[in-house]
Amino acid sequence: MAARKIALVTGANSGIGYEAVKALLQSSKPYHVFVGSRSLEKSNLAIESLKKECPESTNTVEPMQVDLISDESIEKAFEQVKNGPGYLDALVNNAGATFDIEYIRGKTSLRECFAKSYDVNVAGTNVMTHTFMPLLLKSSEPRLIFVTGLSNITQAGEKYFPTPPQPAGWPKKIDFETIGYRCTKVALNMLMLDWNHKLKEDGVKVFAVTPGFLATNLGGDPELGIAMGAGHPSAGGDILRRVVEGERDADVGKIVNKNGISQW
């Protein structure tokens, strides 16, 4: 019987992260998955829900509290895995935050909108990756995954997403904004490239994964995404499972989407 693969998914209590854990639970391959969340309560609630949705699964899950803006929290999460299985086969850096909607609603400043998102999505993700690298390198088939988004720098012109063409004049009237979030995701693509470069001789398969435009609780307004035509987050969970299971190994070091690879 094959040994269980050890996976850790951050931001796993809802949205794409939750669906990624569910996809691994439903897989025919054996897994033990750490369900990372900013609070242990949310992680445990997610696990209760997962067990109800996957009653036949023989794969296992374990709650984990990990907050990407806290080095102490990341270190405690590291110790949990170190003192448990002692290694990690797949690190899925899914956790992310956006404060753009808070900004356009007057709840935070423009500077805070960008800085707080960067702290979570880029700095926090990098610290998480750096901290867990010793455990990942103990795997015989290590995979490092960064969940990016609709953030390719080549997006321009009439298809620029999601802001429609703007008339001349100032201030601009923007009803839905994600530019702070998208800037961090472009930076995350560079982070993936850098880790891919540094880990080539270690045999770590590194990817960025863009799940597509999906309805999640990012920004605290999933209904807005649904109204704009966003898909179900299970599509993101499925592609992440396929990357974890090696189905996209031909695309190492690239931005993977459901149909192929994305341009920069």
BALOBA-1460 file (C-alpha; in Angstrom, 3 decimals):
// residues 264
<rec num="1" residu="m" x="0.000" y="0.000" z="0.000"/>
<rec num="2" residu="a" x="1.374" y="3.404" z="-0.997"/>
<rec num="3" residu="a" x="2.446" y="5.741" z="1.779"/>
<rec num="4" residu="r" x="0.278" y="8.749" z="2.379"/>
<rec num="5" residu="k" x="1.399" y="11.964" z="0.745"/>
<rec num="6" residu="i" x="1.587" y="14.854" z="3.192"/>
<rec num="7" residu="a" x="0.070" y="18.086" z="1.910"/>
<rec num="8" residu="l" x="-0.438" y="21.476" z="3.507"/>
<rec num="9" residu="v" x="-2.961" y="23.943" z="2.103"/>
<rec num="10" residu="t" x="-3.028" y="27.485" z="3.475"/>
<rec num="11" residu="g" x="-6.291" y="29.431" z="3.497"/>
<rec num="12" residu="a" x="-8.040" y="26.065" z="3.455"/>
<rec num="13" residu="n" x="-11.133" y="26.847" z="5.522"/>
<rec num="14" residu="s" x="-13.082" y="28.259" z="2.555"/>
<rec num="15" residu="g" x="-13.109" y="28.888" z="-1.182"/>
<rec num="16" residu="i" x="-10.431" y="27.403" z="-3.418"/>
<rec num="17" residu="g" x="-8.348" y="26.174" z="-0.493"/>
<rec num="18" residu="y" x="-11.302" y="24.259" z="0.948"/>
<rec num="19" residu="e" x="-12.071" y="22.765" z="-2.451"/>
<rec num="20" residu="a" x="-8.432" y="21.733" z="-2.878"/>
<rec num="21" residu="v" x="-8.529" y="19.829" z="0.401"/>
<rec num="22" residu="k" x="-11.828" y="18.238" z="-0.614"/>
<rec num="23" residu="a" x="-10.386" y="17.166" z="-3.962"/>
<rec num="24" residu="l" x="-7.450" y="15.505" z="-2.187"/>
<rec num="25" residu="l" x="-9.794" y="13.791" z="0.273"/>
<rec num="26" residu="q" x="-11.812" y="12.406" z="-2.635"/>
<rec num="27" residu="s" x="-8.716" y="11.283" z="-4.522"/>
<rec num="28" residu="s" x="-8.009" y="7.573" z="-4.927"/>
<rec num="29" residu="k" x="-4.454" y="8.326" z="-3.817"/>
<rec num="30" residu="p" x="-3.656" y="8.380" z="-0.085"/>
<rec num="31" residu="y" x="-3.218" y="11.755" z="1.627"/>
<rec num="32" residu="h" x="-2.881" y="13.381" z="4.992"/>
<rec num="33" residu="v" x="-3.762" y="17.060" z="4.593"/>
<rec num="34" residu="f" x="-3.078" y="19.925" z="6.970"/>
<rec num="35" residu="v" x="-6.006" y="22.342" z="6.778"/>
<rec num="36" residu="g" x="-4.339" y="25.715" z="7.289"/>
<rec num="37" residu="s" x="-6.436" y="28.616" z="8.534"/>
<rec num="38" residu="r" x="-5.888" y="31.881" z="10.396"/>
<rec num="39" residu="s" x="-7.799" y="30.415" z="13.331"/>
<rec num="40" residu="l" x="-7.990" y="26.890" z="14.687"/>
<rec num="41" residu="e" x="-11.746" y="27.301" z="15.093"/>
<rec num="42" residu="k" x="-12.225" y="27.934" z="11.363"/>
<rec num="43" residu="s" x="-9.951" y="25.022" z="10.499"/>
<rec num="44" residu="n" x="-11.964" y="22.677" z="12.720"/>
<rec num="45" residu="l" x="-15.267" y="23.914" z="11.281"/>
<rec num="46" residu="a" x="-13.954" y="23.301" z="7.773"/>
<rec num="47" residu="i" x="-12.923" y="19.777" z="8.734"/>
<rec num="48" residu="e" x="-16.396" y="19.063" z="10.131"/>
<rec num="49" residu="s" x="-17.877" y="20.164" z="6.827"/>
<rec num="50" residu="l" x="-15.344" y="18.194" z="4.786"/>
<rec num="51" residu="k" x="-16.108" y="14.996" z="6.671"/>
<rec num="52" residu="k" x="-19.800" y="15.447" z="5.954"/>
<rec num="53" residu="e" x="-19.104" y="16.028" z="2.262"/>
<rec num="54" residu="c" x="-16.623" y="13.159" z="1.971"/>
<rec num="55" residu="p" x="-17.995" y="10.446" z="4.287"/>
<rec num="56" residu="e" x="-16.437" y="7.594" z="2.282"/>
<rec num="57" residu="s" x="-12.930" y="9.036" z="2.230"/>
<rec num="58" residu="t" x="-10.160" y="7.088" z="3.925"/>
<rec num="59" residu="n" x="-7.776" y="10.025" z="3.589"/>
<rec num="60" residu="t" x="-7.147" y="12.124" z="6.670"/>
<rec num="61" residu="v" x="-7.075" y="15.795" z="7.594"/>
<rec num="62" residu="e" x="-5.580" y="17.719" z="10.472"/>
<rec num="63" residu="p" x="-6.394" y="21.234" z="11.703"/>
<rec num="64" residu="m" x="-3.684" y="23.865" z="11.615"/>
<rec num="65" residu="q" x="-3.612" y="27.487" z="12.731"/>
<rec num="66" residu="v" x="-1.337" y="29.557" z="10.495"/>
<rec num="67" residu="d" x="-1.541" y="33.303" z="9.940"/>
<rec num="68" residu="l" x="0.756" y="34.561" z="7.196"/>
<rec num="69" residu="i" x="1.296" y="37.957" z="8.802"/>
<rec num="70" residu="s" x="2.716" y="36.312" z="11.932"/>
<rec num="71" residu="d" x="6.181" y="34.734" z="11.879"/>
<rec num="72" residu="e" x="5.414" y="33.148" z="15.244"/>
<rec num="73" residu="s" x="2.298" y="31.507" z="13.836"/>
<rec num="74" residu="i" x="4.228" y="30.172" z="10.835"/>
<rec num="75" residu="e" x="6.943" y="28.785" z="13.113"/>
<rec num="76" residu="k" x="4.330" y="26.995" z="15.256"/>
<rec num="77" residu="a" x="2.798" y="25.481" z="12.128"/>
<rec num="78" residu="f" x="6.265" y="24.321" z="11.073"/>
<rec num="79" residu="e" x="6.771" y="22.633" z="14.437"/>
<rec num="80" residu="q" x="3.415" y="20.885" z="14.086"/>
<rec num="81" residu="v" x="4.474" y="19.232" z="10.842"/>
<rec num="82" residu="k" x="8.040" y="18.629" z="12.027"/>
<rec num="83" residu="n" x="6.827" y="16.873" z="15.176"/>
<rec num="84" residu="g" x="4.156" y="14.984" z="13.229"/>
<rec num="85" residu="p" x="5.016" y="13.374" z="9.904"/>
<rec num="86" residu="g" x="8.364" y="15.187" z="9.849"/>
<rec num="87" residu="y" x="8.249" y="16.016" z="6.149"/>
<rec num="88" residu="l" x="6.014" y="17.616" z="3.535"/>
<rec num="89" residu="d" x="5.279" y="16.442" z="-0.015"/>
<rec num="90" residu="a" x="3.219" y="19.393" z="-1.210"/>
<rec num="91" residu="l" x="2.961" y="22.957" z="0.014"/>
<rec num="92" residu="v" x="-0.017" y="24.722" z="-1.550"/>
<rec num="93" residu="n" x="0.359" y="28.454" z="-0.931"/>
<rec num="94" residu="n" x="-3.283" y="29.368" z="-1.395"/>
<rec num="95" residu="a" x="-3.971" y="31.904" z="1.381"/>
<rec num="96" residu="g" x="-4.480" y="35.430" z="0.109"/>
<rec num="97" residu="a" x="-6.205" y="38.670" z="0.955"/>
<rec num="98" residu="t" x="-7.501" y="41.731" z="-0.811"/>
<rec num="99" residu="f" x="-8.393" y="45.081" z="0.711"/>
<rec num="100" residu="d" x="-9.434" y="46.824" z="-2.504"/>
<rec num="101" residu="i" x="-13.133" y="46.560" z="-1.758"/>
<rec num="102" residu="e" x="-12.533" y="47.972" z="1.725"/>
<rec num="103" residu="y" x="-10.715" y="50.887" z="0.083"/>
<rec num="104" residu="i" x="-13.457" y="51.783" z="-2.391"/>
<rec num="105" residu="r" x="-15.960" y="51.589" z="0.470"/>
<rec num="106" residu="g" x="-13.875" y="54.018" z="2.522"/>
<rec num="107" residu="k" x="-12.901" y="51.503" z="5.197"/>
<rec num="108" residu="t" x="-9.137" y="51.657" z="4.655"/>
<rec num="109" residu="s" x="-6.597" y="53.962" z="3.034"/>
<rec num="110" residu="l" x="-5.077" y="53.416" z="-0.395"/>
<rec num="111" residu="r" x="-1.658" y="52.784" z="1.161"/>
<rec num="112" residu="e" x="-3.058" y="50.262" z="3.635"/>
<rec num="113" residu="c" x="-4.965" y="48.568" z="0.822"/>
<rec num="114" residu="f" x="-1.725" y="47.811" z="-1.012"/>
<rec num="115" residu="a" x="0.578" y="47.246" z="1.958"/>
<rec num="116" residu="k" x="-1.703" y="44.847" z="3.835"/>
<rec num="117" residu="s" x="-2.350" y="42.761" z="0.732"/>
<rec num="118" residu="y" x="1.371" y="42.583" z="-0.058"/>
<rec num="119" residu="d" x="2.134" y="41.550" z="3.531"/>
<rec num="120" residu="v" x="-0.158" y="38.535" z="3.249"/>
<rec num="121" residu="n" x="0.108" y="37.522" z="-0.390"/>
<rec num="122" residu="v" x="3.804" y="38.061" z="-1.055"/>
<rec num="123" residu="a" x="5.815" y="38.589" z="2.134"/>
<rec num="124" residu="g" x="3.772" y="36.113" z="4.174"/>
<rec num="125" residu="t" x="3.786" y="33.503" z="1.420"/>
<rec num="126" residu="n" x="7.536" y="33.850" z="1.021"/>
<rec num="127" residu="v" x="8.160" y="33.478" z="4.767"/>
<rec num="128" residu="m" x="5.874" y="30.441" z="4.803"/>
<rec num="129" residu="t" x="7.784" y="28.851" z="1.922"/>
<rec num="130" residu="h" x="11.183" y="29.661" z="3.389"/>
<rec num="131" residu="t" x="10.217" y="28.271" z="6.805"/>
<rec num="132" residu="f" x="8.834" y="24.989" z="5.475"/>
<rec num="133" residu="m" x="11.569" y="24.343" z="2.917"/>
<rec num="134" residu="p" x="13.584" y="21.971" z="5.168"/>
<rec num="135" residu="l" x="10.507" y="19.727" z="5.486"/>
<rec num="136" residu="l" x="9.706" y="19.904" z="1.782"/>
<rec num="137" residu="l" x="13.251" y="18.865" z="0.881"/>
<rec num="138" residu="k" x="12.786" y="15.678" z="2.903"/>
<rec num="139" residu="s" x="10.143" y="14.483" z="0.424"/>
<rec num="140" residu="s" x="11.017" y="12.112" z="-2.421"/>
<rec num="141" residu="e" x="8.625" y="14.029" z="-4.718"/>
<rec num="142" residu="p" x="8.326" y="17.585" z="-3.396"/>
<rec num="143" residu="r" x="5.933" y="20.067" z="-5.001"/>
<rec num="144" residu="l" x="5.657" y="23.767" z="-4.253"/>
<rec num="145" residu="i" x="2.560" y="25.554" z="-5.538"/>
<rec num="146" residu="f" x="1.689" y="29.241" z="-5.554"/>
<rec num="147" residu="v" x="-1.960" y="30.080" z="-6.230"/>
<rec num="148" residu="t" x="-1.867" y="33.153" z="-8.402"/>
<rec num="149" residu="g" x="-4.815" y="34.821" z="-10.131"/>
<rec num="150" residu="l" x="-6.057" y="36.877" z="-13.056"/>
<rec num="151" residu="s" x="-2.931" y="38.927" z="-12.789"/>
<rec num="152" residu="n" x="-0.846" y="38.472" z="-15.899"/>
<rec num="153" residu="i" x="1.039" y="41.624" z="-16.740"/>
<rec num="154" residu="t" x="0.248" y="41.125" z="-20.425"/>
<rec num="155" residu="q" x="-3.454" y="41.755" z="-19.815"/>
<rec num="156" residu="a" x="-4.251" y="45.043" z="-21.521"/>
<rec num="157" residu="g" x="-6.560" y="46.828" z="-23.925"/>
<rec num="158" residu="e" x="-10.280" y="46.155" z="-24.102"/>
<rec num="159" residu="k" x="-9.900" y="42.796" z="-22.367"/>
<rec num="160" residu="y" x="-8.231" y="44.335" z="-19.315"/>
<rec num="161" residu="f" x="-9.915" y="42.784" z="-16.295"/>
<rec num="162" residu="p" x="-11.990" y="43.737" z="-14.404"/>
<rec num="163" residu="t" x="-12.123" y="47.535" z="-14.825"/>
<rec num="164" residu="p" x="-14.069" y="48.695" z="-17.895"/>
<rec num="165" residu="p" x="-12.728" y="51.543" z="-20.087"/>
<rec num="166" residu="q" x="-12.744" y="54.817" z="-18.149"/>
<rec num="167" residu="p" x="-13.793" y="58.241" z="-19.477"/>
<rec num="168" residu="a" x="-11.427" y="61.189" z="-19.202"/>
<rec num="169" residu="g" x="-11.456" y="63.200" z="-15.985"/>
<rec num="170" residu="w" x="-10.693" y="62.819" z="-12.315"/>
<rec num="171" residu="p" x="-11.612" y="61.204" z="-10.005"/>
<rec num="172" residu="k" x="-12.489" y="57.964" z="-11.767"/>
<rec num="173" residu="k" x="-15.630" y="56.208" z="-10.624"/>
<rec num="174" residu="i" x="-14.639" y="52.612" z="-9.906"/>
<rec num="175" residu="d" x="-17.362" y="50.354" z="-8.527"/>
<rec num="176" residu="f" x="-15.288" y="47.178" z="-8.293"/>
<rec num="177" residu="e" x="-11.540" y="47.230" z="-7.726"/>
<rec num="178" residu="t" x="-8.800" y="44.604" z="-7.402"/>
<rec num="179" residu="i" x="-5.628" y="46.404" z="-8.464"/>
<rec num="180" residu="g" x="-3.874" y="46.083" z="-5.096"/>
<rec num="181" residu="y" x="-4.600" y="42.363" z="-5.051"/>
<rec num="182" residu="r" x="-3.566" y="41.866" z="-8.679"/>
<rec num="183" residu="c" x="-0.269" y="43.674" z="-8.181"/>
<rec num="184" residu="t" x="0.589" y="41.234" z="-5.401"/>
<rec num="185" residu="k" x="-0.282" y="38.278" z="-7.603"/>
<rec num="186" residu="v" x="2.068" y="39.510" z="-10.332"/>
<rec num="187" residu="a" x="4.730" y="39.680" z="-7.618"/>
<rec num="188" residu="l" x="3.779" y="36.127" z="-6.616"/>
<rec num="189" residu="n" x="4.506" y="34.978" z="-10.155"/>
<rec num="190" residu="m" x="8.027" y="36.362" z="-9.779"/>
<rec num="191" residu="l" x="8.316" y="34.609" z="-6.418"/>
<rec num="192" residu="m" x="7.458" y="31.330" z="-8.131"/>
<rec num="193" residu="l" x="10.109" y="31.946" z="-10.798"/>
<rec num="194" residu="d" x="12.724" y="32.671" z="-8.164"/>
<rec num="195" residu="w" x="11.958" y="29.580" z="-6.089"/>
<rec num="196" residu="n" x="11.908" y="27.459" z="-9.246"/>
<rec num="197" residu="h" x="15.378" y="28.753" z="-10.107"/>
<rec num="198" residu="k" x="16.757" y="28.173" z="-6.609"/>
<rec num="199" residu="l" x="15.348" y="24.670" z="-6.226"/>
<rec num="200" residu="k" x="16.205" y="23.141" z="-9.615"/>
<rec num="201" residu="e" x="19.038" y="21.031" z="-8.220"/>
<rec num="202" residu="d" x="16.858" y="19.882" z="-5.302"/>
<rec num="203" residu="g" x="14.249" y="18.246" z="-7.508"/>
<rec num="204" residu="v" x="11.380" y="20.399" z="-6.236"/>
<rec num="205" residu="k" x="8.655" y="20.901" z="-8.838"/>
<rec num="206" residu="v" x="7.482" y="24.504" z="-8.554"/>
<rec num="207" residu="f" x="4.333" y="25.931" z="-10.136"/>
<rec num="208" residu="a" x="2.054" y="28.925" z="-10.152"/>
<rec num="209" residu="v" x="-1.589" y="27.956" z="-10.612"/>
<rec num="210" residu="t" x="-4.275" y="30.328" z="-11.831"/>
<rec num="211" residu="p" x="-7.650" y="28.771" z="-10.988"/>
<rec num="212" residu="g" x="-9.635" y="31.269" z="-13.080"/>
<rec num="213" residu="f" x="-12.375" y="33.710" z="-12.111"/>
<rec num="214" residu="l" x="-14.118" y="31.889" z="-9.275"/>
<rec num="215" residu="a" x="-16.584" y="32.946" z="-6.593"/>
<rec num="216" residu="t" x="-14.811" y="32.944" z="-3.232"/>
<rec num="217" residu="n" x="-15.043" y="34.942" z="-0.028"/>
<rec num="218" residu="l" x="-12.002" y="36.994" z="-1.042"/>
<rec num="219" residu="g" x="-12.773" y="40.588" z="-0.143"/>
<rec num="220" residu="g" x="-15.814" y="39.493" z="1.859"/>
<rec num="221" residu="d" x="-18.309" y="39.728" z="-1.017"/>
<rec num="222" residu="p" x="-18.744" y="36.383" z="-2.853"/>
<rec num="223" residu="e" x="-22.165" y="37.438" z="-4.178"/>
<rec num="224" residu="l" x="-20.489" y="40.193" z="-6.189"/>
<rec num="225" residu="g" x="-18.277" y="37.649" z="-7.916"/>
<rec num="226" residu="i" x="-21.251" y="35.426" z="-8.714"/>
<rec num="227" residu="a" x="-23.074" y="38.403" z="-10.207"/>
<rec num="228" residu="m" x="-20.043" y="39.021" z="-12.436"/>
<rec num="229" residu="g" x="-20.102" y="35.452" z="-13.732"/>
<rec num="230" residu="a" x="-17.535" y="33.793" z="-11.477"/>
<rec num="231" residu="g" x="-17.409" y="30.013" z="-11.495"/>
<rec num="232" residu="h" x="-17.560" y="27.575" z="-8.581"/>
<rec num="233" residu="p" x="-14.331" y="27.289" z="-6.530"/>
<rec num="234" residu="s" x="-14.367" y="23.504" z="-7.011"/>
<rec num="235" residu="a" x="-12.789" y="24.145" z="-10.414"/>
<rec num="236" residu="g" x="-9.792" y="25.580" z="-8.586"/>
<rec num="237" residu="g" x="-9.663" y="22.620" z="-6.226"/>
<rec num="238" residu="d" x="-9.601" y="20.218" z="-9.146"/>
<rec num="239" residu="i" x="-6.696" y="21.867" z="-10.946"/>
<rec num="240" residu="l" x="-4.697" y="22.055" z="-7.719"/>
<rec num="241" residu="r" x="-5.257" y="18.348" z="-7.130"/>
<rec num="242" residu="r" x="-4.023" y="17.594" z="-10.649"/>
<rec num="243" residu="v" x="-0.868" y="19.631" z="-10.069"/>
<rec num="244" residu="v" x="-0.246" y="17.951" z="-6.710"/>
<rec num="245" residu="e" x="-0.707" y="14.526" z="-8.310"/>
<rec num="246" residu="g" x="1.783" y="15.181" z="-11.106"/>
<rec num="247" residu="e" x="-0.613" y="15.536" z="-14.030"/>
<rec num="248" residu="r" x="0.908" y="18.904" z="-14.946"/>
<rec num="249" residu="d" x="4.571" y="18.116" z="-14.408"/>
<rec num="250" residu="a" x="5.375" y="19.111" z="-17.999"/>
<rec num="251" residu="d" x="4.580" y="22.698" z="-16.963"/>
<rec num="252" residu="v" x="7.041" y="23.093" z="-14.077"/>
<rec num="253" residu="g" x="8.111" y="26.698" z="-13.575"/>
<rec num="254" residu="k" x="5.098" y="28.091" z="-15.432"/>
<rec num="255" residu="i" x="1.679" y="29.586" z="-14.689"/>
<rec num="256" residu="v" x="-0.702" y="26.661" z="-15.014"/>
<rec num="257" residu="n" x="-4.386" y="27.029" z="-15.851"/>
<rec num="258" residu="k" x="-7.072" y="24.431" z="-16.507"/>
<rec num="259" residu="n" x="-6.423" y="24.361" z="-20.256"/>
<rec num="260" residu="g" x="-2.662" y="24.800" z="-20.437"/>
<rec num="261" residu="i" x="-0.374" y="27.610" z="-19.375"/>
<rec num="262" residu="s" x="-0.908" y="31.355" z="-19.035"/>
<rec num="263" residu="q" x="1.227" y="34.070" z="-20.565"/>
<rec num="264" residu="w" x="3.110" y="36.469" z="-18.328"/>
